[in-house]
Amino acid sequence: MLLSSRQTAILLDTHESSVKRWCNAGELTCSTTEGGHRRIALSDVVGFAKVQGVGRDLLLVAEEAETVVSGVMALRRGRVLAPIRDQVAQWLLDASSVQVTALFRIARSFEVPLSGLYDRLIGDVLRSVGDSWAQGAFSVGEEHRVSESLLDVLYGIQASLDAQLSPRTPRVILGTMRGEEHVTGAMMIRTLLTEAGQTVCYLGRDVPSEDFLMFQRKHAAPLICLSATLSRSPEDIVEAVNQILERPSTEAPFRVAVGGSGAAAARMLKGRLSHPDRVRFFDSASEFILWGEPFIQPQSLVEHESH
């Protein structure tokens, strides 16, 4: 696999001028196109990184460098290659969250949005793992191990983002609905909101509707985000949302965003909501962030149209 000077610089976490200098000095092997552009073999980049001790993330995935880099390039074009999906699943099964985190950092360096990583790559991984479990190829323990390893990755991303964010009053209340134990989707949304500059009051799993309201009242937060998977029935999800909507929005106006694998089925029952104009269902992280971008700034959440 051949790389440009810029791609090589990204992988080595250095400036493109340094790559050109190393090539000119013969320290990094390269070829030249008819147009005069340098091309550097990925294997040579990995070898150089090992000798020089540069490119920390590349070194962490060095044994699977071609799978990672080709997979990241495909993700930039909106595609998920089977080898990178399978490799991430294996890393998670092996509890190798360090490698998955390195992959995420490499992808982000190549301007793959975090929401795209979640929707495309991680979405594919989780579907693949779920299918394997359904077919008897994965045990319950193995499925749980994958989920917990992924949470390790997400907690690490969150900690890194928190370190860059100045403390302030939360404007988003986030958690999973009562009886919902799966928090992976909620954690993904938490990282995306934090990356967008929002301080999130994260309540975690199995949160009663009245507790969402308690924290919404405490912070006068304009948005409550509720995560629910297919483990909850559409009727249960709608009921939980209606319990939240019972509080008059005139006290402290707020909207409710519902995401997770259970959102699509619950949307079909939107007519049963007491205030459907205050609720939005989301099938993907990218859709949620696109909806949220226009009103990231204070005082604008409740003014944003939901259509």
Summary of the structure (lengths in Angstrom):
residues: 307
radius of gyration: 22.1
end to end distance: 44.3
largest distance: 70.5
contacts: 982
relative contact order: 0.08
helix: 57%
strand: 11%
